[in-house]
Amino acid sequence: MLQPIAHYGIHFGLPLAVALVLYRKYWVKAYIIMVLGMLIDFDHLLANPVFDPNRCSISFHPLHSYYAIVVYVLLLIPKKTRIIGLGLVIHIIADLVDCSLM
């Protein structure tokens, strides 16, 4: 029960907190952009089976690879890509927590 609460709490709650604290003037836009970081889960469609509750996404799916994670962290550096990078890094954090609770 803790695993889905933690996983989805991070996916939706952490971007909301970050948007409200760091992007107060345009928090709705920042929140939506960060939540759109979940689009990297489309790489799950390449797996067979598409969903396996006992599979850790990190280093299994292409957009969850260590190489991709490095790119997501690098997106935090330029101001123009920072919100996108935050959304992607928060997504990876949610998946890491999910993996650790398996």
DSSP file with accessible surface (Angstrom, degrees, kcal/mol):
  #  RESIDUE AA STRUCTURE BP1 BP2  ACC     N-H-->O    O-->H-N    N-H-->O    O-->H-N    TCO  KAPPA ALPHA  PHI   PSI    X-CA   Y-CA   Z-CA
    1    1 A M     >        0   0  180      0, 0.0     4,-1.2     0, 0.0     5,-0.1   0.000 360.0 360.0 360.0 -34.7    0.0    0.0    0.0
    2    2 A L  H  >  +     0   0  117      1,-0.2     4,-2.9     2,-0.2     5,-0.3   0.870 360.0  63.9 -67.2 -36.1    2.9    2.3    0.7
    3    3 A Q  H  > S+     0   0   54      1,-0.2     4,-2.9     2,-0.2     5,-0.2   0.935 105.3  40.2 -60.1 -52.3    4.5    1.8   -2.7
    4    4 A P  H  > S+     0   0   63      0, 0.0     4,-2.6     0, 0.0     5,-0.4   0.893 115.9  52.2 -67.3 -32.7    1.7    3.3   -4.9
    5    5 A I  H  X S+     0   0  100     -4,-1.2     4,-2.0     2,-0.2    -2,-0.2   0.944 114.7  41.7 -65.3 -45.8    1.1    6.2   -2.4
    6    6 A A  H  X S+     0   0   24     -4,-2.9     4,-2.3     2,-0.2     5,-0.2   0.937 116.3  49.6 -65.0 -45.8    4.8    7.1   -2.4
    7    7 A H  H  X S+     0   0   15     -4,-2.9     4,-2.1    -5,-0.3    -2,-0.2   0.957 119.7  33.8 -60.8 -54.3    5.1    6.6   -6.2
    8    8 A Y  H  X S+     0   0  132     -4,-2.6     4,-2.1     2,-0.2     5,-0.5   0.796 113.7  60.5 -77.3 -25.5    2.1    8.7   -7.2
    9    9 A G  H  X>S+     0   0   39     -4,-2.0     4,-2.6    -5,-0.4     5,-0.9   0.917 110.1  42.2 -63.2 -41.3    2.6   11.1   -4.3
   10   10 A I  H  X5S+     0   0   32     -4,-2.3     4,-0.6     3,-0.2    -2,-0.2   0.917 112.3  54.7 -70.4 -42.8    6.0   11.9   -5.7
   11   11 A H  H  <5S+     0   0    5     -4,-2.1    -2,-0.2    -5,-0.2    -1,-0.2   0.859 129.4  14.4 -58.6 -37.8    4.8   12.0   -9.3
   12   12 A F  H  X5S+     0   0   84     -4,-2.1     4,-1.0    -5,-0.1    -2,-0.2   0.762 128.6  47.6-110.0 -34.5    2.1   14.6   -8.5
   13   13 A G  H  X5S+     0   0   37     -4,-2.6     4,-2.6    -5,-0.5    -3,-0.2   0.911 108.0  51.2 -78.4 -44.4    2.9   16.1   -5.1
   14   14 A L  H  X<S+     0   0   66     -5,-0.9     4,-2.8    -4,-0.6     5,-0.2   0.934 110.2  49.1 -64.3 -43.9    6.6   16.9   -5.5
   15   15 A P  H  > S+     0   0    2      0, 0.0     4,-2.8     0, 0.0    -1,-0.2   0.900 111.5  51.6 -61.1 -35.7    6.1   18.8   -8.8
   16   16 A L  H  X S+     0   0   62     -4,-1.0     4,-2.6     2,-0.2    -2,-0.2   0.944 111.3  46.1 -64.4 -45.0    3.3   20.7   -7.1
   17   17 A A  H  X S+     0   0   49     -4,-2.6     4,-2.2     1,-0.2     5,-0.3   0.927 114.5  47.7 -63.3 -43.9    5.5   21.6   -4.1
   18   18 A V  H  X>S+     0   0   26     -4,-2.8     4,-3.1     1,-0.2     5,-0.6   0.923 112.7  49.2 -63.4 -43.1    8.4   22.6   -6.4
   19   19 A A  H  X5S+     0   0    0     -4,-2.8     4,-1.6    -5,-0.2    -2,-0.2   0.919 112.8  46.9 -63.3 -42.4    6.1   24.7   -8.6
   20   20 A L  H  <5S+     0   0   75     -4,-2.6    -1,-0.2    -5,-0.2    -2,-0.2   0.861 120.9  37.1 -69.4 -33.7    4.5   26.5   -5.6
   21   21 A V  H  <5S+     0   0  102     -4,-2.2     3,-0.4    -5,-0.2    -2,-0.2   0.924 129.9  25.8 -84.6 -46.9    7.9   27.2   -4.0
   22   22 A L  H  <5S+     0   0  112     -4,-3.1    -3,-0.2    -5,-0.3    -2,-0.2   0.721 131.0  33.6 -93.4 -24.5   10.1   28.0   -7.0
   23   23 A Y    ><< +     0   0   28     -4,-1.6     3,-0.9    -5,-0.6     7,-0.2  -0.316  67.6 151.1-129.2  51.2    7.7   29.2   -9.6
   24   24 A R  G >   +     0   0  184     -3,-0.4     3,-0.9     1,-0.3     4,-0.2   0.841  69.8  54.2 -55.0 -40.5    5.1   31.0   -7.6
   25   25 A K  G 3  S+     0   0  205      1,-0.3    -1,-0.3    -3,-0.1     3,-0.1   0.824 128.6  17.2 -68.8 -32.5    4.1   33.5  -10.3
   26   26 A Y  G <> S+     0   0  111     -3,-0.9     4,-2.2    -7,-0.2    -1,-0.3  -0.251  79.5 142.7-134.2  51.4    3.4   30.8  -12.9
   27   27 A W  H <>  +     0   0  101     -3,-0.9     4,-2.9     1,-0.2     5,-0.2   0.829  68.9  56.9 -66.1 -32.3    3.1   27.7  -10.8
   28   28 A V  H  > S+     0   0   74      2,-0.2     4,-2.6     1,-0.2    -1,-0.2   0.950 110.0  44.4 -65.6 -46.8    0.2   26.2  -12.8
   29   29 A K  H  > S+     0   0  138      2,-0.2     4,-2.4     1,-0.2    -2,-0.2   0.931 115.6  48.0 -61.7 -45.6    2.3   26.3  -16.0
   30   30 A A  H  X S+     0   0    0     -4,-2.2     4,-2.5    -7,-0.2    -2,-0.2   0.909 111.7  50.6 -62.5 -41.7    5.4   25.0  -14.2
   31   31 A Y  H  X S+     0   0   54     -4,-2.9     4,-2.8     2,-0.2     5,-0.2   0.937 110.4  48.3 -62.6 -46.3    3.3   22.2  -12.6
   32   32 A I  H  X S+     0   0   90     -4,-2.6     4,-2.1     1,-0.2    -1,-0.2   0.926 111.8  49.7 -62.3 -43.2    1.8   21.1  -15.9
   33   33 A I  H  < S+     0   0   49     -4,-2.4     4,-0.3     1,-0.2    -1,-0.2   0.933 112.7  47.1 -61.8 -44.2    5.2   21.0  -17.5
   34   34 A M  H >< S+     0   0    3     -4,-2.5     3,-1.5     1,-0.2    -2,-0.2   0.912 110.7  51.0 -66.4 -39.8    6.7   19.0  -14.7
   35   35 A V  H >< S+     0   0   27     -4,-2.8     3,-2.2     1,-0.3    -1,-0.2   0.857  98.4  67.0 -66.7 -30.8    3.9   16.5  -14.6
   36   36 A L  G >< S+     0   0   94     -4,-2.1     3,-2.3     1,-0.3    -1,-0.3   0.656  77.4  85.7 -64.0 -11.1    4.3   16.0  -18.4
   37   37 A G  G X  S+     0   0    8     -3,-1.5     3,-1.5    -4,-0.3    -1,-0.3   0.713  71.8  75.9 -59.9 -17.6    7.6   14.4  -17.5
   38   38 A M  G X  S+     0   0   47     -3,-2.2     3,-2.2     1,-0.3    -1,-0.3   0.645  70.4  85.6 -69.3 -11.5    5.5   11.3  -17.1
   39   39 A L  G X  S+     0   0   93     -3,-2.3     3,-2.1     1,-0.3    -1,-0.3   0.732  70.3  75.8 -63.0 -18.9    5.5   11.1  -20.9
   40   40 A I  G X  S+     0   0   16     -3,-1.5     3,-1.5     1,-0.3    -1,-0.3   0.681  76.3  78.9 -67.8 -10.0    8.8    9.2  -20.7
   41   41 A D  G X   +     0   0   46     -3,-2.2     3,-2.0     1,-0.3    -1,-0.3   0.574  66.7  87.9 -72.8  -5.8    6.8    6.3  -19.5
   42   42 A F  G X  S+     0   0  132     -3,-2.1     3,-1.7     1,-0.3    -1,-0.3   0.769  73.1  72.3 -61.4 -21.9    5.8    5.7  -23.2
   43   43 A D  G X  S+     0   0    6     -3,-1.5     3,-1.5     1,-0.3    -1,-0.3   0.701  78.9  75.2 -68.4 -12.6    9.0    3.6  -23.4
   44   44 A H  G X  S+     0   0   31     -3,-2.0     3,-1.6     1,-0.3    -1,-0.3   0.776  81.1  70.6 -65.4 -24.5    7.1    1.0  -21.3
   45   45 A L  G <  S+     0   0  113     -3,-1.7    -1,-0.3    -4,-0.3    -2,-0.2   0.696  89.9  61.2 -66.2 -17.0    5.3    0.2  -24.5
   46   46 A L  G <  S+     0   0  137     -3,-1.5    -1,-0.3    -4,-0.2     2,-0.2   0.598  91.9  86.4 -82.7 -11.9    8.5   -1.3  -25.9
   47   47 A A  S <  S-     0   0   14     -3,-1.6     4,-0.1    -4,-0.3    14,-0.0  -0.516  80.8-114.3 -91.2 156.6    8.6   -3.9  -23.1
   48   48 A N  S    S+     0   0  157      1,-0.3     2,-0.1    -2,-0.2    -3,-0.0  -0.950 109.8  27.6-131.5 110.7    6.9   -7.3  -23.0
   49   49 A P  S    S-     0   0   68      0, 0.0    -1,-0.3     0, 0.0     3,-0.1   0.590  89.9-145.0 -74.9 159.5    4.8   -7.4  -20.9
   50   50 A V  S    S+     0   0   72      1,-0.2     2,-0.5    -2,-0.1    -3,-0.1   0.915  87.6  32.1 -60.6 -43.8    4.1   -3.6  -21.0
   51   51 A F        +     0   0  152     -6,-0.1    -1,-0.2    -4,-0.1     3,-0.0  -0.963  62.6 169.1-121.0 125.6    3.5   -3.6  -17.2
   52   52 A D    >   -     0   0   57     -2,-0.5     3,-2.0     3,-0.1    -4,-0.0  -0.952  22.5-155.3-131.3 112.8    5.2   -5.8  -14.8
   53   53 A P  T 3  S+     0   0   74      0, 0.0    -1,-0.1     0, 0.0    -2,-0.0   0.714  94.9  52.0 -64.3 -15.9    4.7   -4.9  -11.1
   54   54 A N  T 3  S+     0   0  135     48,-0.1     2,-0.5     2,-0.1    48,-0.0   0.232  90.0  97.6-103.2  13.9    7.9   -6.5  -10.1
   55   55 A R    <   -     0   0   31     -3,-2.0     2,-0.5     2,-0.0    -3,-0.1  -0.879  67.2-137.9-108.0 132.4   10.1   -4.8  -12.7
   56   56 A a        -     0   0   45     -2,-0.5     4,-0.1     1,-0.1     5,-0.1  -0.746   7.0-152.3 -85.2 127.9   12.2   -1.7  -11.9
   57   57 A S    >>  +     0   0   11     -2,-0.5     3,-1.9    38,-0.2     4,-1.8   0.832  67.0 100.6 -68.9 -33.5   12.0    0.9  -14.6
   58   58 A I  T 34 S-     0   0    9      1,-0.3     7,-0.2    37,-0.2    -2,-0.1  -0.363 102.6  -3.9 -63.7 125.6   15.4    2.3  -13.9
   59   59 A S  T 34 S+     0   0   69      5,-2.6    -1,-0.3     2,-0.3     6,-0.2   0.415 122.8  80.5  70.0   4.2   18.0    1.0  -16.4
   60   60 A F  T <4 S+     0   0  113     -3,-1.9    -2,-0.2     4,-0.2    -3,-0.1   0.850  85.9  50.4 -98.3 -48.6   15.4   -1.3  -18.0
   61   61 A H  S >< S-     0   0    4     -4,-1.8     3,-1.7     1,-0.1    -2,-0.3  -0.646  86.4-120.9 -91.3 148.7   13.5    1.0  -20.3
   62   62 A P  G >  S+     0   0   74      0, 0.0     3,-1.3     0, 0.0     6,-0.3   0.875 112.8  47.5 -58.4 -41.5   15.4    3.3  -22.8
   63   63 A L  G 3  S+     0   0   72      1,-0.3   -23,-0.1   -23,-0.2    -5,-0.1   0.458 112.9  51.7 -81.6   2.8   14.1    6.6  -21.4
   64   64 A H  G <  S+     0   0    0     -3,-1.7    -5,-2.6    -7,-0.2    -1,-0.3   0.115  86.0 121.6-116.7  15.4   14.9    5.4  -17.9
   65   65 A S  S <> S-     0   0   30     -3,-1.3     4,-2.4    -7,-0.2     5,-0.2  -0.312  77.8-111.2 -76.4 163.3   18.5    4.4  -18.7
   66   66 A Y  H  > S+     0   0  152      1,-0.2     4,-1.9     2,-0.2     5,-0.1   0.857 119.4  55.1 -64.2 -33.1   21.5    5.9  -16.9
   67   67 A Y  H  > S+     0   0  200      2,-0.2     4,-1.7     1,-0.2    -1,-0.2   0.920 109.0  46.7 -64.7 -43.6   22.5    7.8  -20.1
   68   68 A A  H  > S+     0   0   15     -6,-0.3     4,-2.5     1,-0.2    -2,-0.2   0.903 108.8  55.7 -65.1 -38.6   19.0    9.4  -20.3
   69   69 A I  H  X S+     0   0   34     -4,-2.4     4,-2.4     1,-0.2    -1,-0.2   0.899 104.2  53.6 -62.5 -37.8   19.2   10.3  -16.6
   70   70 A V  H  X S+     0   0   85     -4,-1.9     4,-2.4     1,-0.2    -1,-0.2   0.926 108.8  49.4 -61.9 -42.1   22.4   12.1  -17.2
   71   71 A V  H  X S+     0   0   79     -4,-1.7     4,-1.7     1,-0.2    -2,-0.2   0.923 109.2  52.3 -63.3 -41.8   20.7   14.1  -19.9
   72   72 A Y  H  < S+     0   0   17     -4,-2.5     4,-0.4     1,-0.2    17,-0.2   0.907 110.2  47.9 -62.1 -40.2   17.8   14.9  -17.6
   73   73 A V  H >< S+     0   0   71     -4,-2.4     3,-1.5     1,-0.2     4,-0.3   0.905 108.9  53.7 -66.7 -39.9   20.2   16.2  -14.9
   74   74 A L  H >< S+     0   0   97     -4,-2.4     3,-1.5     1,-0.3    -1,-0.2   0.815  97.5  66.0 -65.2 -27.7   22.0   18.3  -17.5
   75   75 A L  T 3< S+     0   0   45     -4,-1.7    10,-0.4     1,-0.3    -1,-0.3   0.696  89.6  67.8 -66.5 -15.8   18.7   19.9  -18.5
   76   76 A L  T <  S+     0   0   49     -3,-1.5    -1,-0.3    -4,-0.4    -2,-0.2   0.722  89.8  65.8 -73.6 -20.0   18.6   21.4  -15.0
   77   77 A I  S <  S+     0   0  115     -3,-1.5     2,-0.2    -4,-0.3    -2,-0.2   0.980  87.9  63.5 -74.3 -56.7   21.6   23.7  -15.8
   78   78 A P  S >> S-     0   0   63      0, 0.0     3,-1.0     0, 0.0     4,-0.7  -0.468  78.5-136.4 -71.7 139.3   20.1   26.0  -18.5
   79   79 A K  G >4 S+     0   0  169      1,-0.2     3,-0.7     2,-0.2     4,-0.5   0.859 101.5  60.7 -61.2 -34.1   17.3   28.2  -17.3
   80   80 A K  G 34 S+     0   0  204      1,-0.2    -1,-0.2     2,-0.1     4,-0.2   0.754 115.7  31.5 -67.1 -26.0   15.3   27.6  -20.5
   81   81 A T  G <> S+     0   0   39     -3,-1.0     4,-2.8    -6,-0.2    -1,-0.2   0.364  89.8 102.2-112.0   4.9   15.1   23.8  -19.8
   82   82 A R  H <X S+     0   0   90     -4,-0.7     4,-2.8    -3,-0.7     5,-0.2   0.884  81.0  48.5 -61.8 -42.9   15.2   23.8  -16.0
   83   83 A I  H  > S+     0   0   25     -4,-0.5     4,-2.3     2,-0.2    -1,-0.2   0.925 113.5  47.9 -66.8 -39.6   11.4   23.1  -15.5
   84   84 A I  H  > S+     0   0   85      2,-0.2     4,-2.3     1,-0.2    -2,-0.2   0.942 112.6  49.5 -62.9 -46.7   11.5   20.2  -18.0
   85   85 A G  H  X S+     0   0    0     -4,-2.8     4,-2.9   -10,-0.4     5,-0.3   0.902 108.9  52.9 -59.2 -41.2   14.6   18.8  -16.3
   86   86 A L  H  X S+     0   0   33     -4,-2.8     4,-2.8     2,-0.2     5,-0.2   0.928 108.9  49.6 -60.5 -44.4   12.9   19.1  -12.9
   87   87 A G  H  X S+     0   0    2     -4,-2.3     4,-2.0     1,-0.2    -2,-0.2   0.920 114.0  44.9 -61.2 -42.1    9.9   17.2  -14.2
   88   88 A L  H  X S+     0   0   18     -4,-2.3     4,-2.2     2,-0.2    -2,-0.2   0.911 114.2  47.7 -70.4 -41.7   12.1   14.4  -15.6
   89   89 A V  H  X S+     0   0   30     -4,-2.9     4,-2.6   -17,-0.2    -2,-0.2   0.911 111.0  51.5 -67.0 -39.7   14.4   14.2  -12.6
   90   90 A I  H  X S+     0   0   10     -4,-2.8     4,-2.6    -5,-0.3    -1,-0.2   0.913 108.3  53.0 -63.0 -38.6   11.3   14.1  -10.3
   91   91 A H  H  X S+     0   0    2     -4,-2.0     4,-2.2    -5,-0.2    -2,-0.2   0.933 109.9  47.4 -60.5 -44.9    9.9   11.2  -12.4
   92   92 A I  H  X S+     0   0    7     -4,-2.2     4,-2.7     2,-0.2    -2,-0.2   0.899 110.0  52.9 -65.2 -39.9   13.2    9.3  -12.0
   93   93 A I  H  X S+     0   0   68     -4,-2.6     4,-2.6     2,-0.2     5,-0.2   0.932 108.3  51.0 -59.9 -44.1   13.1   10.0   -8.3
   94   94 A A  H  X S+     0   0    0     -4,-2.6     4,-2.4     1,-0.2    -2,-0.2   0.922 112.1  46.6 -59.9 -41.8    9.6    8.6   -8.1
   95   95 A D  H  X S+     0   0    4     -4,-2.2     4,-2.6     2,-0.2    -1,-0.2   0.869 110.1  53.0 -70.7 -34.5   10.7    5.5  -10.0
   96   96 A L  H  X S+     0   0   89     -4,-2.7     4,-2.3     2,-0.2    -2,-0.2   0.916 110.5  47.3 -64.7 -42.2   13.8    5.1   -7.8
   97   97 A V  H  X S+     0   0   41     -4,-2.6     4,-1.5     2,-0.2    -2,-0.2   0.929 111.5  52.1 -62.9 -42.7   11.6    5.2   -4.7
   98   98 A D  H  < S+     0   0   28     -4,-2.4     3,-0.4    -5,-0.2     4,-0.3   0.927 110.6  47.6 -58.3 -46.5    9.3    2.7   -6.4
   99   99 A a  H >< S+     0   0   28     -4,-2.6     3,-1.1     1,-0.2    -1,-0.2   0.885 109.2  53.2 -63.5 -38.9   12.2    0.3   -7.1
  100  100 A S  H 3< S+     0   0   89     -4,-2.3    -1,-0.2     1,-0.2    -2,-0.2   0.763 107.6  52.0 -70.3 -22.5   13.5    0.6   -3.5
  101  101 A L  T 3<        0   0   68     -4,-1.5    -1,-0.2    -3,-0.4    -2,-0.2   0.425 360.0 360.0 -92.9   1.3   10.1   -0.3   -2.1
  102  102 A M    <         0   0   94     -3,-1.1   -48,-0.1    -4,-0.3    -3,-0.0  -0.435 360.0 360.0 -74.3 360.0    9.8   -3.5   -4.3
